[in-house]
Amino acid sequence: VQLQASGGGSVQAGGSLRLSCVESRYSNDRHFTGWFRQAAGKERELIGEIARSTGRITYADSVKGRFTVSRDNARKMVFLQMIDVTPDDTAVYYCAEKAFGSSRYHNWGQGTLVTVSS
């Protein structure tokens, strides 16, 4: 089942935005949920991931200190709070999941577009 990201839109530089990701209702709590983004002409980048069982979160250096990943365990939703955004944050944002012990993400949804204007 694909994970669905939403909440994208247009925002001015320095502003904030909160993205949401809906996991499958049958999602495995030992798995990981990751946030990715892909800017035009660039490779997809993993920007943050959360271990569902422990809540441990890791971030890419490009967003550390500005983006925050969180999870609502009861609703099986993961959020990406973005602050102090810059035009370099313009991208399509996706969420996906991977199994414990695996390095491969799957169940990609359509993504949500974030556009940051200067």
Order of alpha helices (4+ residues) and beta strands (2+ residues): beta-beta-beta-beta-beta-beta-beta-beta-beta-beta
